[in-house]
Amino acid sequence: MERFPFLKTLVLIIPGLVTGIVVEYKFTLIAISFITLLACISLILKKREVVYLSFAFGSGLLASLYFLPYKEVIPTNKFTSLESTLFGTITNVYSCDSNFARLRIEGNLYLFSKKYTQACVLLSIMSNNGNLPRFSEGDLLLCFVNVRPPRGPSLPTDIDEPRIARLEEVQLFGKTSTKRIIRHWENPTRFYSSQINLKNYLKQKIEQIFSQRNVGIFLAVLLGDRSQLRTETRIKFSTTGISHILALSGFHIGIIIAIAVFLLDFLKNKWARLCSITIFLVIYLIAIGSPPSAIRASIMVLAYLYSRNIERKTNLLNLLAFILICILLFEPSMLFSIGFQLSFLAVLSIALFGGKTELLLHKLIPSNNEIIRFFRSLFAVTISAQILTAPVVAYYFGYYTFISFFANIVVIPLFILAIVYGFTSIIVSLFSISLAKAIGSTADWLIYAADIINDWLANQFSSLVIRNNELLLFSVLVALVLLLLIYSSSRINFLFRFAIGVFVILILVHQYRKIPPPPIQFYPREKYVAILATDSRRVVCLLLDRKPHLRPTRDIAMERYLSSLEGDLKIGVSGNVGIAIADEIRQQRKMDVFEASANLQRTYSRLLFQKKNFFKITENIEWK
């Protein structure tokens, strides 16, 4: 217990957690009561070992109570939403103008006379007359809303709603309008308004200092505000596997604390320096809105600095175990956050395999040159972090990228320097805006260079990105190959394992290559059904309205998809929705349009769906 106390405590908590999840709720409560009584009796009898075991097992049972209401976000391909009442707090404002707002709301959802607590909804609010109020984080909102689970993409050009839901940690998507808002309360607390004013002030400074091209990236990496990030930028960074740079995490907090340590190095008293760093970090967390990912990383780094101050040798695994115990006891729902899972597994993977990876690279490149040592350490961290995080990314997002190994080596150092210069320019802007712009120009150039390199990698090596919904096994096998390489005992052993590993991975990549689409494809959409028949020379598409006399509406994803298809394009329409989509496609490429008769629709229905009404397929939602 003396060497790894928290790690051993965590090992004892896990059986209690598993037991509490498996058994029924009432038996868990009885077990907690019995173990509490046992711990009290053991404490009186001074049986320390029994008290310790009871505390650890009981903590696991207690934490299991929070796991019962948890349900994973499961995508749907249904279209009908359900009417409900939402009352909650606005936790994030993604966009807001006089006609449209997109908000993240946490609160209570009232559905079918049943109350769902701690519901997280990504809410879109629309206004036709431009009278939408100004929403801010911390405001309370009560409104009628149509909600649905995130819808899985059916087209390559569709928005991946399950991925957005996991990234933003929401369970439902909602829509409402200004007419359906019952009440909007502005946040009355002085602290929250001061926090918003500070964030807006820093946002204005960033917009003053940096160029319009890069201001969205600087807002993301310095303040955690991703509202001005271009969609193309998000896609390119996701393709190269370094999208974590655009979200505040331990990576950014580590750089900020390194800057704070450098600025406060003149303080000789170590406790005064630690207190000053803590105050510096707290002010920064307040300015960025205190996102959970930044708070987690800050607690971890401050715990490490505290252990250094008391001159105790800190083991990273023990520190991770301590943080996990605290989360289990006080905020177990955080364990279901994908951001937490990825950051925790990245640090755990570096702690487990980082040293071995760097030792292997030192054997392969035995040089003491400082530049080589820096890139060797960076490459070691990149490889070791991928071992445990890549399977999680493959499970949640359905892709595996080999480009990240190269992007991390080139792009990450540029971003580290850009964040250092950018953060320094913001501090300097408090005294001189001209000097801040001079320093910010260097950060601007670094971001520009990193963006160009990242674009080139994404365009030239897009074939190294494998997208499939069943990539978990593939990513695990790649991780095992990496572990075999890391634990190689010699160069010959490494080369032999490397050759075998590459051979196995190439076979797997070949198996996971995109299967050609069938000659007839069926795409059910919200207001119409699309049926595509393709051959080597032409594409015939039927856009059949679900109901007659629907109002003309657009489907941008379908328009992009049909416009990208090769060969002669013929589109058959049966109503206003299909006509509106065909008119938009006609402006982008040459095509023919014809009317899909009722006989043609019945023939397709009989051939493809055995006389079933394919207009009813995937139309009704199932709420569980």
C-alpha positions in Angstrom: 0.0 0.0 0.0 2.9 2.4 0.6 4.0 2.6 -3.0 0.7 2.8 -4.9 -2.0 3.4 -2.3 -4.6 4.9 -4.7 -4.0 2.4 -7.4 -4.6 -0.5 -5.0 -7.7 1.3 -3.6 -9.1 1.5 -7.1 -8.5 -2.2 -7.7 -10.6 -2.9 -4.6 -13.3 -0.4 -5.5 -13.9 -2.1 -8.9 -15.4 -5.4 -7.5 -17.9 -3.3 -5.5 -18.8 -1.3 -8.6 -19.4 -4.4 -10.6 -21.4 -6.0 -7.9 -23.6 -2.9 -7.5 -24.3 -2.9 -11.3 -25.1 -6.6 -11.5 -27.4 -7.0 -8.5 -30.8 -5.2 -8.1 -31.1 -1.7 -6.6 -32.6 -2.8 -3.3 -29.9 -5.4 -2.6 -27.3 -2.7 -3.3 -28.8 -0.5 -0.6 -28.9 -3.4 1.9 -25.2 -4.2 1.1 -24.2 -0.6 1.6 -25.9 -0.5 5.0 -24.3 -3.8 6.1 -20.8 -2.7 5.0 -21.2 0.7 6.7 -22.1 -1.1 9.9 -19.2 -3.5 9.5 -16.8 -0.6 9.0 -18.0 1.2 12.1 -17.6 -2.0 14.3 -14.2 -2.6 12.8 -13.2 1.0 13.5 -14.2 0.6 17.2 -12.2 -2.7 17.3 -9.2 -1.0 15.6 -9.2 -3.5 12.7 -7.7 -1.2 10.1 -7.5 -3.7 7.3 -11.2 -4.5 7.6 -12.1 -0.8 7.7 -10.0 -0.2 4.6 -11.6 -3.1 2.6 -15.1 -2.1 3.7 -14.5 1.5 2.6 -13.2 0.5 -0.8 -15.9 -2.1 -1.5 -18.6 0.2 -0.2 -17.4 3.1 -2.3 -17.7 0.9 -5.4 -21.3 0.0 -4.4 -22.2 3.6 -3.8 -20.8 4.7 -7.2 -22.8 1.9 -8.9 -26.0 3.8 -8.0 -25.1 6.5 -10.4 -24.6 4.1 -13.3 -28.2 2.8 -13.2 -29.9 5.7 -15.1 -27.1 5.8 -17.7 -27.9 4.9 -21.3 -25.5 5.2 -24.2 -26.5 7.5 -27.1 -28.1 5.2 -29.7 -28.6 6.7 -33.1 -31.9 6.2 -35.0 -33.0 6.3 -38.6 -36.5 7.4 -37.7 -37.9 10.8 -38.7 -40.8 11.6 -36.4 -40.0 13.8 -33.4 -42.0 13.9 -30.2 -43.6 16.9 -28.4 -42.2 17.6 -25.0 -41.5 20.4 -22.5 -38.0 21.4 -21.6 -36.8 23.4 -18.6 -33.1 23.8 -18.1 -29.9 25.8 -18.1 -28.1 26.9 -21.2 -24.6 25.5 -20.8 -23.2 26.4 -24.3 -24.1 28.8 -27.0 -22.8 27.6 -30.4 -24.4 30.3 -32.5 -26.9 33.0 -31.9 -28.3 35.8 -34.1 -31.7 37.4 -34.7 -33.0 34.5 -36.8 -31.3 31.3 -35.5 -29.7 30.0 -32.3 -28.1 26.6 -31.4 -27.8 25.9 -27.7 -26.8 23.1 -25.4 -29.3 22.8 -22.5 -29.1 20.6 -19.4 -32.3 20.2 -17.4 -35.6 18.4 -17.0 -37.6 17.0 -20.0 -41.3 16.3 -19.5 -42.5 13.7 -21.9 -45.8 11.6 -21.8 -46.4 12.9 -18.2 -43.0 11.6 -17.2 -40.1 13.6 -16.0 -36.6 12.9 -17.3 -33.9 14.6 -15.1 -30.4 15.6 -16.2 -31.4 15.5 -19.9 -28.9 17.1 -22.3 -30.4 18.5 -25.5 -28.8 20.2 -28.5 -31.6 22.7 -29.2 -32.1 24.7 -32.5 -34.3 27.8 -32.2 -35.7 29.5 -35.3 -37.4 32.8 -35.9 -39.0 34.1 -39.1 -39.3 37.7 -38.1 -35.8 38.3 -36.6 -37.0 38.8 -33.0 -34.9 36.0 -31.4 -33.6 37.1 -28.0 -29.9 37.1 -27.1 -29.1 33.9 -25.3 -26.1 33.6 -22.9 -24.5 30.7 -20.9 -26.3 30.3 -17.6 -29.7 31.5 -18.8 -32.8 29.5 -17.9 -35.2 28.4 -20.7 -38.7 27.0 -20.5 -40.2 26.0 -23.9 -42.2 23.4 -25.9 -39.8 21.5 -28.0 -39.8 18.6 -30.6 -37.1 16.1 -29.6 -35.6 13.0 -31.2 -32.4 10.9 -30.8 -29.5 11.7 -33.1 -30.1 10.3 -36.6 -27.5 8.1 -38.2 -26.2 9.2 -41.6 -27.5 7.3 -44.7 -25.6 9.4 -47.3 -21.9 10.1 -47.4 -22.8 13.8 -47.4 -25.1 13.6 -44.3 -24.3 15.3 -41.0 -23.0 12.6 -38.6 -25.4 13.4 -35.8 -24.3 10.6 -33.4 -20.7 11.9 -33.7 -21.9 15.4 -32.8 -24.0 14.1 -29.9 -21.0 12.3 -28.5 -18.6 15.2 -28.9 -21.0 17.7 -27.3 -22.2 15.1 -24.8 -26.0 15.3 -25.5 -28.6 12.6 -25.7 -31.3 14.3 -27.8 -31.7 16.8 -30.7 -34.5 19.4 -30.4 -36.2 22.1 -32.4 -38.4 24.9 -31.4 -39.3 28.5 -32.3 -39.8 31.9 -30.6 -43.5 31.3 -30.5 -43.0 28.2 -28.4 -40.7 29.7 -25.8 -42.7 30.1 -22.6 -40.1 32.0 -20.6 -36.5 33.0 -20.8 -34.7 34.1 -17.7 -31.4 35.9 -18.1 -28.7 34.6 -15.6 -29.1 36.9 -12.6 -25.8 36.0 -10.8 -23.1 38.6 -10.8 -20.3 36.0 -11.1 -21.7 34.4 -14.3 -22.2 37.8 -15.9 -18.7 38.8 -15.0 -17.4 35.5 -16.5 -19.3 36.2 -19.8 -18.0 39.8 -19.9 -14.4 38.6 -19.3 -14.7 36.0 -22.1 -16.2 38.5 -24.5 -13.4 41.0 -23.7 -10.7 38.4 -24.5 -12.6 37.3 -27.6 -12.5 40.9 -28.8 -8.8 41.0 -28.1 -8.2 37.9 -30.2 -10.3 39.3 -33.1 -8.2 42.4 -32.9 -4.8 40.7 -32.8 -5.1 37.8 -35.3 -6.0 37.6 -39.0 -9.6 36.8 -40.0 -8.4 33.6 -41.6 -7.1 32.1 -38.3 -9.2 33.8 -35.7 -11.6 30.8 -35.5 -8.7 28.5 -34.7 -7.3 30.9 -32.1 -10.7 31.2 -30.4 -10.9 27.4 -30.3 -7.4 26.7 -28.9 -7.2 29.7 -26.5 -10.8 30.1 -25.3 -12.5 26.9 -26.3 -14.9 28.8 -28.5 -15.5 26.7 -31.6 -18.4 28.8 -33.0 -16.2 30.4 -35.7 -14.4 27.2 -36.8 -14.9 26.5 -40.5 -16.5 23.1 -41.4 -13.6 22.4 -43.8 -11.1 22.9 -41.0 -12.9 20.5 -38.7 -13.1 17.8 -41.4 -9.4 18.2 -42.3 -8.2 18.0 -38.7 -10.5 15.0 -38.1 -9.0 13.3 -41.2 -5.4 13.7 -39.9 -6.4 12.5 -36.5 -5.4 15.7 -34.6 -8.9 17.2 -34.0 -8.1 17.1 -30.2 -6.0 20.3 -30.8 -9.2 22.2 -31.5 -10.8 21.3 -28.2 -9.5 22.5 -24.8 -7.8 19.5 -23.0 -4.8 18.6 -21.0 -2.6 19.4 -23.9 -3.6 23.1 -23.8 -3.7 23.3 -20.0 -0.2 21.9 -19.9 1.1 24.6 -22.2 -0.8 27.3 -20.2 0.8 26.1 -16.9 4.2 25.9 -18.5 3.8 29.6 -19.5 2.6 30.4 -15.9 5.7 28.6 -14.4 8.0 30.5 -16.7 6.4 33.9 -15.8 6.3 33.2 -12.1 9.8 31.7 -11.9 11.0 34.8 -10.0 9.1 33.7 -6.9 11.6 31.8 -4.8 9.1 30.4 -2.2 7.7 27.2 -3.8 4.4 27.5 -2.0 3.9 31.1 -3.1 4.7 30.0 -6.6 2.2 27.2 -6.4 -0.5 29.5 -5.1 0.2 32.0 -7.8 0.0 29.3 -10.5 -3.3 28.2 -9.1 -4.7 31.7 -9.1 -3.4 32.2 -12.6 -5.1 29.0 -13.7 -8.4 29.7 -11.9 -8.6 33.1 -13.7 -8.0 31.4 -17.0 -10.7 28.7 -16.3 -13.2 31.4 -15.4 -12.4 33.3 -18.7 -13.0 30.2 -20.8 -16.2 29.2 -19.1 -14.8 26.4 -16.9 -15.3 23.5 -19.3 -15.2 20.1 -17.6 -12.2 18.9 -19.7 -10.1 21.9 -18.7 -11.1 21.5 -15.0 -10.1 17.8 -15.1 -6.7 18.5 -16.6 -6.1 21.4 -14.2 -6.8 19.3 -11.1 -4.5 16.6 -12.4 -1.6 19.0 -13.1 -2.1 20.9 -9.8 -2.1 17.6 -7.9 1.2 16.7 -9.6 2.8 20.1 -8.7 1.6 19.8 -5.1 3.2 16.3 -4.8 6.4 17.9 -6.2 6.3 20.6 -3.5 6.0 18.1 -0.7 9.0 16.3 -2.2 7.3 13.0 -2.8 8.0 10.9 -5.8 4.9 11.0 -7.9 3.9 8.0 -9.9 1.6 8.9 -12.8 -0.5 5.7 -12.5 -1.1 6.4 -8.8 -2.1 10.0 -9.7 -4.5 8.8 -12.4 -6.0 6.3 -9.9 -6.6 9.1 -7.3 -8.4 11.2 -9.9 -10.5 8.2 -11.0 -11.5 7.5 -7.4 -12.5 11.1 -6.8 -14.7 11.0 -10.0 -16.3 7.7 -8.9 -17.2 9.2 -5.6 -18.3 12.7 -6.5 -19.1 12.9 -10.2 -19.4 9.4 -11.7 -21.4 10.6 -14.7 -18.1 12.1 -16.0 -16.9 8.6 -16.8 -19.4 8.5 -19.7 -17.9 11.6 -21.2 -16.0 10.7 -24.4 -13.7 13.7 -23.8 -12.8 12.3 -20.4 -12.4 8.8 -21.7 -10.0 9.9 -24.5 -7.9 12.2 -22.3 -7.7 9.7 -19.5 -6.7 6.8 -21.8 -4.2 9.0 -23.6 -2.4 9.8 -20.3 -2.7 6.2 -19.1 -1.3 4.9 -22.4 1.7 7.3 -22.1 2.3 6.3 -18.5 2.3 2.6 -19.4 4.1 2.6 -22.7 5.8 6.0 -23.2 9.1 5.0 -21.5 9.3 1.7 -23.5 8.5 3.5 -26.8 11.2 6.1 -26.2 13.7 3.4 -25.3 12.9 1.6 -28.5 13.3 4.7 -30.6 16.6 5.5 -28.8 17.8 2.0 -29.9 16.8 2.6 -33.5 18.1 6.2 -33.6 21.0 6.4 -31.1 21.6 10.2 -31.2 21.9 12.7 -28.4 21.2 15.7 -30.6 18.7 18.0 -28.9 16.5 18.3 -32.0 16.5 14.6 -32.6 15.8 13.9 -28.9 12.8 16.4 -29.1 11.2 14.7 -32.1 12.0 11.3 -30.7 10.1 12.1 -27.5 7.2 13.6 -29.4 7.0 10.5 -31.7 7.1 8.3 -28.6 4.3 10.2 -26.9 2.2 10.1 -30.2 2.7 6.3 -30.7 2.0 5.4 -27.0 -1.1 7.6 -26.8 -2.6 5.9 -29.9 -2.5 2.5 -28.4 -5.4 2.9 -26.0 -7.2 5.9 -27.7 -7.5 4.5 -31.2 -9.9 1.7 -30.3 -12.1 4.2 -28.5 -12.2 6.5 -31.6 -12.9 3.6 -33.8 -15.8 2.4 -31.6 -17.4 5.8 -31.3 -16.7 7.5 -34.6 -16.1 4.6 -37.0 -12.7 5.6 -38.5 -9.0 4.8 -38.1 -6.3 7.1 -39.4 -2.6 6.4 -40.0 -1.9 10.0 -40.9 -1.9 11.1 -37.3 1.5 9.5 -36.8 3.0 12.1 -39.3 0.7 15.0 -38.4 1.6 14.9 -34.7 5.3 15.1 -35.6 5.0 18.2 -37.8 1.8 20.0 -36.9 1.8 19.6 -33.1 5.1 21.5 -32.6 3.9 24.4 -34.7 0.7 24.5 -32.6 2.6 24.4 -29.4 4.6 27.5 -30.5 1.5 29.2 -31.8 -0.3 28.7 -28.5 2.7 30.1 -26.6 3.0 33.2 -28.8 -0.8 33.6 -29.0 -1.3 33.4 -25.2 1.6 35.8 -24.7 0.1 38.3 -27.1 -3.2 38.3 -25.2 -1.3 39.1 -21.9 0.7 41.8 -23.7 -2.5 43.2 -25.2 -3.6 44.3 -21.7 -0.8 46.9 -21.8 -0.1 47.5 -25.5 -2.2 46.4 -28.5 0.5 47.3 -31.0 3.1 45.1 -29.3 0.5 42.3 -29.0 -0.1 42.4 -32.7 3.6 42.2 -33.4 3.8 39.0 -31.2 0.5 37.7 -32.6 1.8 37.9 -36.2 4.3 35.2 -35.3 1.5 33.0 -33.9 -0.6 33.8 -37.0 2.2 32.6 -39.3 2.7 29.4 -37.3 -1.0 28.6 -37.5 -1.0 29.4 -41.2 1.9 27.0 -41.8 0.3 24.3 -39.6 -3.0 24.6 -41.5 -1.3 24.3 -44.9 0.7 21.3 -43.8 -2.4 19.7 -42.3 -4.4 20.4 -45.5 -1.7 18.8 -47.6 -1.6 15.7 -45.4 -5.4 15.4 -45.5 -5.6 15.7 -49.3 -2.6 13.6 -50.3 -3.0 10.8 -47.8 -6.8 10.5 -47.4 -6.5 6.9 -48.5 -4.8 6.2 -45.2 -8.0 6.9 -43.4 -10.3 3.9 -43.1 -13.9 4.5 -42.4 -16.2 1.7 -41.3 -18.7 1.1 -38.5 -17.0 -2.1 -37.4 -13.4 -1.0 -37.0 -13.0 -1.9 -33.3 -11.4 -5.3 -33.9 -9.1 -3.7 -36.5 -7.9 -0.9 -34.2 -7.3 -3.4 -31.4 -5.2 -5.6 -33.6 -3.2 -2.5 -34.7 -2.7 -1.7 -31.1 -1.4 -5.2 -30.4 1.0 -4.9 -33.3 2.3 -1.6 -31.8 2.8 -3.3 -28.5 4.8 -6.1 -30.1 7.0 -3.5 -31.8 7.5 -1.5 -28.6 8.6 -4.5 -26.6 11.1 -5.7 -29.2 14.4 -6.7 -27.6 16.7 -5.9 -30.5 16.8 -4.3 -34.0 16.5 -7.6 -35.8 13.6 -8.6 -33.6 12.0 -5.2 -34.3 12.5 -5.5 -38.1 11.0 -9.0 -38.2 8.0 -7.9 -36.1 7.6 -4.8 -38.2 7.5 -6.8 -41.5 5.0 -9.2 -40.1 2.9 -6.4 -38.6 2.8 -4.4 -41.9 1.8 -7.5 -43.8 -1.1 -8.2 -41.4 -2.2 -4.6 -41.4 -2.2 -4.5 -45.2 -4.4 -7.6 -45.3 -6.8 -6.0 -42.8 -6.9 -2.7 -44.8 -7.7 -4.6 -47.9 -10.5 -6.4 -46.1 -11.9 -3.1 -44.9 -11.8 -1.3 -48.2 -15.1 0.2 -49.2 -17.4 -2.3 -50.8 -18.9 -1.1 -54.1 -22.6 0.0 -53.6 -25.3 -2.3 -54.9 -26.9 -1.5 -58.3 -30.1 -0.3 -56.5 -29.9 1.8 -53.4 -32.8 2.9 -51.1 -32.5 6.1 -49.0 -35.5 7.0 -46.8 -35.6 10.7 -46.1 -37.9 12.8 -43.9 -40.3 14.1 -46.6 -39.5 11.8 -49.5 -37.9 8.5 -50.5 -34.9 8.3 -52.9 -34.2 5.2 -55.0 -31.0 5.1 -57.0 -30.3 2.7 -59.9 -26.7 2.8 -61.2 -24.6 1.2 -63.9 -21.3 2.1 -65.6 -22.7 4.9 -67.7 -25.7 6.5 -66.0 -27.5 7.1 -62.7 -31.3 7.0 -62.4 -32.8 8.5 -59.3 -36.4 8.6 -58.2 -37.3 11.3 -55.6 -40.8 10.2 -54.4 -42.7 12.5 -52.0 -44.0 10.7 -48.9 -47.3 12.7 -49.1 -48.9 14.6 -51.9 -48.9 18.5 -52.0 -46.0 18.9 -49.6 -44.3 22.3 -49.6 -41.1 22.6 -51.6 -38.1 22.0 -49.4 -34.4 21.4 -49.9 -32.1 18.5 -48.8 -28.6 19.8 -49.1 -27.0 16.5 -48.3 -28.9 14.8 -51.2 -28.1 17.6 -53.5 -24.4 17.3 -52.8 -24.5 13.6 -53.2 -26.3 13.5 -56.5 -24.2 16.3 -57.9 -21.0 14.3 -57.1 -22.1 11.1 -58.9 -20.4 10.3 -62.2 -22.2 9.5 -65.5 -25.4 10.7 -67.0 -27.9 11.7 -64.3 -31.7 11.3 -64.7 -34.0 12.2 -61.9 -37.7 11.2 -61.6 -39.9 13.3 -59.4 -43.4 12.9 -58.0 -44.1 16.1 -56.1 -42.9 19.5 -54.9 -40.1 18.3 -52.7 -38.4 16.3 -55.5 -38.9 19.1 -57.9 -37.2 21.6 -55.5 -34.2 19.3 -55.1 -33.9 18.7 -58.8 -34.0 22.4 -59.5 -31.1 23.0 -57.2 -29.0 20.1 -58.7 -29.8 21.5 -62.2 -27.8 24.6 -61.3 -24.7 22.5 -60.6 -24.6 19.9 -63.4 -26.3 18.8 -66.5 -29.2 16.3 -66.0 -32.6 15.2 -67.2 -35.8 15.4 -65.2 -39.0 13.3 -65.8 -42.2 12.6 -63.9 -42.4 9.4 -61.9 -45.8 7.9 -62.6 -47.9 6.0 -60.1 -47.4 2.8 -62.1 -43.6 3.2 -61.8 -43.9 3.7 -58.1 -46.0 0.6 -57.6 -43.6 -1.4 -59.7 -40.6 -0.4 -57.6 -42.6 -1.1 -54.4 -43.5 -4.6 -55.6 -40.0 -5.5 -56.8 -38.0 -4.1 -53.9 -40.3 -4.4 -50.8 -42.6 -7.3 -51.6 -45.7 -5.1 -52.0 -45.1 -3.2 -48.7 -45.6 0.5 -48.6 -42.1 1.8 -48.7 -43.3 5.3 -47.9 -44.0 4.1 -44.3 -40.5 2.6 -43.8 -38.6 4.2 -40.9 -41.2 6.9 -40.5 -42.4 6.3 -36.9 -40.1 6.8 -33.9 -39.9 4.3 -31.1 -39.3 5.9 -27.7 -38.0 3.7 -24.9 
